[in-house]
Each structure stands twice: as C-alpha cells, then as structure tokens.
Amino acid sequence: MSDVLGLLRAELGERVDTDPGSLDEARADKSGHRSPERGIAVVHAASVADVQATMRIAHRTGTPVVVRGAGTGLAGGANTGRGEIALSLRSMDRIVEVRADDLLAVVEPGILNAALNERLAAHGLWWAPDPASRDISTVGGNIATGAGGLLCAKYGVVRDAVLGLDVVLADGRLISVGHRSVKGVTGYDLTALMIGSEGTLGVVVGATLKLRRLVPGTTRTLTATFPDVRAAAVASAAVTASGAQPAIMELMDAESLAASHALLGLPSPLAGAAQLTVQTDGIAAADEQAAIAAVLTAAGGAVRLATDDAEAAQLWQVRRSMHPAMERLGTTLIEDVSVPRSALPAMFDEIARIETEFGVTIPTVCHAGDGNLHPNFVFEGEGVPDHIWDAAGALFRAALALGGTLTGEHGIGVLKSRWLADELGADQDALQRGIKAVFDPTGILNPGKVFASQP
C-alpha cells in the first residue's frame, strides 16, 4: 500500500487524499450499503492526465480502482473498500463545447445534471435525461449507470442521448468511441457498451451529448386518485394504450403517498388511495391533458387539474419527496425493476403477494409511463436483514417472469450481482464476463461490482 501511495503522490501531489473522513465518505453511496473497510486513497482528478496517471500506476501495481462522481448511486457501484483507490471525477466539471447548430455538447463527467441544463438553457437547448437526483448527480454517474428519470418515457434515457465518449482504459490508454454526427455505424457500438457499465470497462473522462431544443409552449399537470394501487396501474396502462404521450406519468401507492404527505405536512390521503401524477408539454399540452383526464376518469379516477404553475409544483413536490419520506421511516433499500407497461397491474399484484408472504410492507413508486418501479424495503439498522433480501429476491424473480428486468436505471452494483445470471442466462453471462476480461484483463476496474464471483 505504501508503494502505491508513494507513486500516486509523486505523480499527483495534493490530489491524493488520505484523510480518514474522505476515505469513509468513499465507502458508501445513497444505497445505504457501505464497504466494510476504508480504501487506500481518494484521487481527486482534475484532468484526463490525472486519470491516466492513476490508471497507469494502478495497472502497474495491480491495485483496484473504483470510479466515483457525486456518490448518489443506489446500488453500491461506487463504494470503495480495502486495498482500492477511489478515483473521483467530481472536479472535472467543465462544459468544453456547445454546438447549437449540431445539437451537441462536449462535457466533462463531473458536471451535475441540473447545472448542465441551467447553462444549456441560455442556448435554447437541454439534455433530456432527468433522474430524480438531477440536482446532485453527475453526468458521468448518469452515464455509468444508464440513468433514466421522470421524463424518459417521452424523451429517452441516457443511452438515447449520448453520441460519443472519451474513455481511459485500465492500463491508462485514452480512446474515443462514438461520433459527433447524427448517424454512425462504423464497427461495434462501444459507446452503447460503455453506457451502464458501472466503471467496470473504463473511466469515462468526456462525453459528447445529444441535445434537444427546449420544448415550446407550457406544461400542464393533473393528478388522479384511485381506491387502490391496482386500479391506478390499470389506468396508467390505459393511458399508454390510448396513444396519449404524457411527458411524465408517475404512480404512488398508498404507503408512499401517505409518507410524502406526512413529510410535507399535508392532509392525509384517503386510506388505501393511490395516485397518478401526469404532466403534458408542448404546444398541444392542454389538449393532451384533457384527453388523458378523460381516460383516467373513465378508469375510475378522481381527477384534479392544476390551475397554475404553483399548484403544479406542489403536486410534483409530493412525488419528489418520496425518498426523504422513506428515510424518516428507517433504513431504506430502494429497489428498481422494470416490466412491460401492460404488466404493471400484474407486478403490483406480485408486490402484494410478496408483502403477505414475507410479512413486510413495500412502499412503491413507479415511472408508470415506462413501467419502471421503485419498491422500497424499510428496516431498522444498517445491515439488510435476511428476510428483506428474501423478499427482494422474490420481487426480482417476479419482474423477470413478467418479461421485465432487474434494473431500469440504478444499475447492478453490489446489491443485485447475485441475481444477474438469472436474467442473462449462462451463455450471455459468460459472454459478458469475457467482454469484461478484454477491457480489464487484470481485473482492477471496480472488482466485485456487477458480476458476482464466478459460480
């Protein structure tokens, strides 16, 4: 360890941080999971050269490296432990270039999602990925996890909004993948491969982003309250089947809705009530709002139209307060599965079955516009109890059985690695491990994440 620290300090000087507080911070992300022990050091990279120097030293000494942004991940993917270097890219936060004529921007990975869009607005542009953590999560972290968010049903996820990447490989070499043009199919699509790879294939040090013009017109918001969550899920599927395209459609079950109301000091909702909150945008926002309201009313919902922006903001505050509301109830394992939108009612049936079988309550919110659910498991203490893992495993298997996936936007990290092969199957699992070995032959890039130990 001392040799590695000496080499890092000789190359990077004060950018090498061994303060115990910094090392403790690097042990955890927002998932609630922590590495059992501290890492060697946190390297606060300020340039591509800093990243290359770190990776060359790590490659030469066989030292594992865990890449970190803002530490807002929910799967333990950026947690740094014993014998590992935490490579922080948070200081690499420049916008290198904005080309409004080509609808692209080149940025460093440490820039915050919301800060990027604040600066793009001056150009009449925005970057569409919209994770709930946009105010505190980095673009590099969004790319590493393949993030989504509230707006992705209409405007796409990170994978739809990245044209190219600059990547430092495990041995310190720098490559550029992708393109600046709208079209480009030369060779294998390594850009798509890197997105969602959670720091296991390389270190993203730059990104060429695909932008959109700001949406003209205004936004309109409505809520629809239903007697139970299944009725709300059936209604959301009816909106999709109707051909309507809301910008956002969020579902909160009774437990999550009540918790958010309590946090915000709002009157308690009706017992058992679930709620859909829907936003339309663009020049046809009012007409689309009316059409969706008609569908939800026909499905049995009590519809409320926001009369102005202030009322709409209050309605959305209820949804965006879900995670702080859960934190008040105890330690929270925030999960993330996706199913086909038509299967949402069946997935909520499965959640109810699992609650009964395991004697747990699973407050759940859902990006109903794209079928991405966030079930929450609340418990006391730091370590996840075995019965919670058992219930989570049953929930994951239920999502897979309905044609879904283990994760829509949070990633695998350490929390879901034991179930990865259940979704991939033996042949694909072997192929993906082989790809990992090509990019990282000595196994120093985020070891122990995504892929569990070889069966």
GICORUR-V931296 format. One line per field, one symbol per residue. phi: phi as a letter, one per 20 degrees, with the letter a starting at -180 (. if undefined). psi: psi as a letter, one per 40 degrees, with the letter a starting at -180 (. if undefined). burial: b if it has 24 or more other C-alpha atoms within 12 Angstrom, else e. A space follows every 50 residues. Layout:
phi: ???
psi: ???
burial: ???
This chain:
phi: .fffffffffeclffeddggffffgffccffnecffcfefadeefdbfff ffffffffffdmefcdecdemefccmfdfdcgmdeededffeceefacdf fdlbcdcefeffgffgffffgfemcbdfgcfgegfcdefffgffemfcpf effedndggeccebcdceefenfdcddnadefdrcfmfeffffffnelme drdfdabededcfgffnddccbccdcfbffffffffffffffnfcffcbd dcfffffffffffemegffggnfdcdcccdbnfdgfffffffgfffffen eeecefebfffffffffgffegfgffffeqfceedbcccggfeggfffff ffffgffdmcdcgcdbfffcmedcfdddbeneffffffffffffffffff fenebfbebenelefdffdgffefnfffgffffffgfffcfemeelfndm efggg
psi: dddddddddddebeehhehddddddeeiaeeeiiidiiadihhgheiddd ddddddddddefhihhhibefeifeedehhaheihhhhedegfihdihgd defiihiieehiddddddddddefiihdhgidfdeeiiddddddefibad edddeiaddeehdiihhhideeihihiaieidihfhaigdddddheefee dihheihhihiiiihiaiiiiiihhididddddddddddddeeigidhhi hhiddddddddddefiihiihehihhhhhiiaefddddddddddddddee ihhhhhdidddddddddddeeddddddeeahhhhihiiiideeddddddd dddddddefihghhihgddefhigihhhiiadihiddddddddddddddd deeaidhdedidbddedeedddddiddddddddddddddgdefehfieic hiih.
burial: eeebbeebbeebeebbbbeeebbbbbbbbbbbbbbeebbbbbbbbbbbeb bbbbbbbbbebbbbbbbbbbbbbbbbbbbbbbbbbbbbbbbbbbbeebbe eebbbbbbbbbbbbbbbeebeeeebbbbbbbbbbebbbbbbbbbbbbbbb bbbbbbbbbbbbbbbbbbbbbbbbbbbbbbeeeeeeeeebbbbbbbbbbb bbbbbbbbbbbbbbeeeebbbbbbbbbbbbbbbbbbbbbbeeebbbbbbb bbbbbbbbbbbebeeeeebeeebbbbbbbbbeeebbebbbbbbbbbbebb bbbbbbeeeeebeebbbbbbbbbbbbbebebbbbbbbbbbbbbbbbbbeb bbebbeeeebbbbbbbbbbbbbbbbbbbbeeeebeeebbebbbbbbbbbb ebebbbbbbbbbbbbbbbbbbbbeeeeebeeebeebeebbebbbbbbbbb beeee
